[in-house]
Structures are given as structure tokens and as C-alpha cells.
Amino acid sequence: MEKVISSIIAVIILALSYFAGFNLRNFLLLIVYLAFSLSLIWSAEGWGAYRGLMGHSSVNAATPPILVKIGGWLLLLLSLIWMAVIIIS
């Protein structure tokens, strides 16, 4: 069910960006951002189980999948709020 809801929200965000007049570059960047957000929600177990190098530091312990999902939902909902602010202003 969360895949359906998150997909609907992502489509709404993309539609709002079209009506906001995003150019192609910004639209493609938004697609990448939404793909990352959706991957956190849909594949939380895989992201949470990651151990290894990340930048200049290493990840030594697994992250609980629920925290990864919460992060994905926060990114998705913040982008929805951001898009609503752009449309309103």
C-alpha cells in the first residue's frame, strides 16, 4: 500500500512541477530526487543493511529499516510542501 501512496504523491509532485513551469533540467533533477526518495521507501531493508564506505567515513552498523523509510517519507513530503509553496507564491 505504501508503494501506491508514495507513487501517487510522486506523480502529484511531477504534475505540480509541470504547472509551476519547471524547465527540462530542473524537471530531470526532480525525477532523480523523487527516485531516491522512493527507493528509500520501497527498499528500506537494502539501504538499512548497507555497511561500508560512504564518503570519507565508514558505516559500521545497520540502520533499522523503519528509520530509512521515515527518511524517505520526509524527503517525499518535504518536496510536496516545497512544490505547493512554489505554486502558491
BAZA-494460 format. One record per residue (C-alpha): x, y, z; residue number from 1; residue in three letters. Coordinates in Angstrom, 1 decimal, m for minus. Each point is the difference from the previous one (the first is absolute). Layout:
# residues N
+--------+--------+--------+-----+------+
!   east !  north !     up !  nr ! rest !
+--------+--------+--------+-----+------+
!      X !      Y !      Z ! NUM !  ala !
...
+--------+--------+--------+-----+------+
This chain:
# residues 89
+--------+--------+--------+-----+------+
!   east !  north !     up !  nr ! rest !
+--------+--------+--------+-----+------+
!    0.0 !    0.0 !    0.0 !   1 !  met !
!    2.9 !    2.4 !    0.8 !   2 !  glu !
!    1.3 !   m0.5 !   m3.6 !   3 !  lys !
!   m3.3 !    1.1 !   m1.4 !   4 !  val !
!   m0.3 !    3.0 !    2.3 !   5 !  ile !
!    3.6 !    1.1 !   m0.5 !   6 !  ser !
!   m0.4 !   m0.4 !   m3.8 !   7 !  ser !
!   m3.1 !    2.1 !   m0.1 !   8 !  ile !
!    1.7 !    2.8 !    2.1 !   9 !  ile !
!    3.0 !   m0.1 !   m2.4 !  10 !  ala !
!   m2.3 !    0.3 !   m3.1 !  11 !  val !
!   m1.8 !    3.0 !    1.7 !  12 !  ile !
!    3.4 !    1.6 !    0.6 !  13 !  ile !
!    1.0 !   m0.5 !   m3.6 !  14 !  leu !
!   m3.3 !    1.4 !   m1.2 !  15 !  ala !
!    0.4 !    3.1 !    2.3 !  16 !  leu !
!    3.5 !    0.6 !   m1.4 !  17 !  ser !
!   m1.4 !    0.0 !   m3.5 !  18 !  tyr !
!   m2.6 !    2.6 !    1.0 !  19 !  phe !
!    2.7 !    2.0 !    1.8 !  20 !  ala !
!    1.8 !    0.3 !   m3.3 !  21 !  gly !
!    3.2 !   m2.0 !    0.8 !  22 !  phe !
!    2.5 !   m0.1 !   m2.8 !  23 !  asn !
!    1.3 !   m3.4 !   m1.2 !  24 !  leu !
!    3.1 !    0.0 !    2.1 !  25 !  arg !
!   m1.9 !    0.7 !    3.3 !  26 !  asn !
!   m2.6 !   m2.5 !   m1.0 !  27 !  phe !
!    2.6 !   m2.7 !   m0.5 !  28 !  leu !
!    1.7 !    0.9 !    3.3 !  29 !  leu !
!   m3.4 !   m0.4 !    1.7 !  30 !  leu !
!   m0.4 !   m3.4 !   m1.5 !  31 !  ile !
!    3.4 !   m1.1 !    1.4 !  32 !  val !
!   m0.9 !    1.4 !    3.4 !  33 !  tyr !
!   m3.4 !   m1.8 !    0.0 !  34 !  leu !
!    1.6 !   m3.2 !   m1.2 !  35 !  ala !
!    2.4 !    0.1 !    3.0 !  36 !  phe !
!   m2.9 !    0.8 !    2.4 !  37 !  ser !
!   m2.1 !   m2.9 !   m1.4 !  38 !  leu !
!    3.0 !   m2.4 !    0.2 !  39 !  ser !
!    0.4 !    0.8 !    3.7 !  40 !  leu !
!   m3.7 !   m0.7 !    0.6 !  41 !  ile !
!   m0.2 !   m3.1 !   m2.2 !  42 !  trp !
!    3.4 !   m1.6 !    0.8 !  43 !  ser !
!    0.5 !    1.0 !    3.6 !  44 !  ala !
!    1.4 !   m3.4 !    0.9 !  45 !  glu !
!    2.7 !    0.2 !   m2.7 !  46 !  gly !
!    1.0 !    3.6 !    0.9 !  47 !  trp !
!    0.0 !   m0.8 !    3.7 !  48 !  gly !
!    2.2 !   m3.0 !   m0.3 !  49 !  ala !
!    2.7 !    1.9 !   m1.8 !  50 !  tyr !
!    3.4 !   m0.1 !    1.6 !  51 !  arg !
!    3.2 !    1.3 !   m1.4 !  52 !  gly !
!    1.5 !    3.3 !   m1.2 !  53 !  leu !
!   m2.2 !    3.0 !   m0.4 !  54 !  met !
!    2.0 !    3.2 !   m0.9 !  55 !  gly !
!    2.9 !    0.3 !    2.3 !  56 !  his !
!   m1.5 !   m2.1 !    2.8 !  57 !  ser !
!   m1.2 !   m3.5 !    0.4 !  58 !  ser !
!   m3.3 !   m1.5 !    1.0 !  59 !  val !
!    0.6 !   m2.6 !    2.7 !  60 !  asn !
!   m3.6 !   m1.0 !    1.0 !  61 !  ala !
!   m3.2 !   m0.6 !   m1.7 !  62 !  ala !
!   m2.7 !    2.7 !    0.1 !  63 !  thr !
!   m3.5 !   m1.2 !    1.0 !  64 !  pro !
!   m2.2 !   m0.1 !   m3.1 !  65 !  pro !
!   m2.7 !    2.0 !    1.6 !  66 !  ile !
!    2.4 !    3.0 !    0.4 !  67 !  leu !
!    0.9 !   m0.3 !   m3.7 !  68 !  val !
!   m3.7 !    0.0 !   m0.9 !  69 !  lys !
!   m0.7 !    3.0 !    2.2 !  70 !  ile !
!    2.9 !    1.8 !   m1.7 !  71 !  gly !
!   m1.4 !   m0.8 !   m3.5 !  72 !  gly !
!   m3.5 !    1.2 !    1.1 !  73 !  trp !
!    1.5 !    3.2 !    1.4 !  74 !  leu !
!    1.8 !    0.7 !   m3.3 !  75 !  leu !
!   m3.1 !   m0.7 !   m2.0 !  76 !  leu !
!   m2.4 !    2.1 !    2.1 !  77 !  leu !
!    2.5 !    2.9 !    0.3 !  78 !  leu !
!    0.1 !    0.1 !   m3.8 !  79 !  ser !
!   m3.8 !    0.0 !   m0.1 !  80 !  leu !
!    0.0 !    3.0 !    2.4 !  81 !  ile !
!    2.7 !    1.7 !   m2.0 !  82 !  trp !
!   m1.9 !   m0.4 !   m3.2 !  83 !  met !
!   m3.2 !    1.3 !    1.6 !  84 !  ala !
!    1.9 !    3.1 !    1.2 !  85 !  val !
!    1.3 !    0.6 !   m3.5 !  86 !  ile !
!   m3.5 !   m0.3 !   m1.5 !  87 !  ile !
!   m1.5 !    2.4 !    2.6 !  88 !  ile !
!    2.6 !    2.7 !   m0.3 !  89 !  ser !
+--------+--------+--------+-----+------+
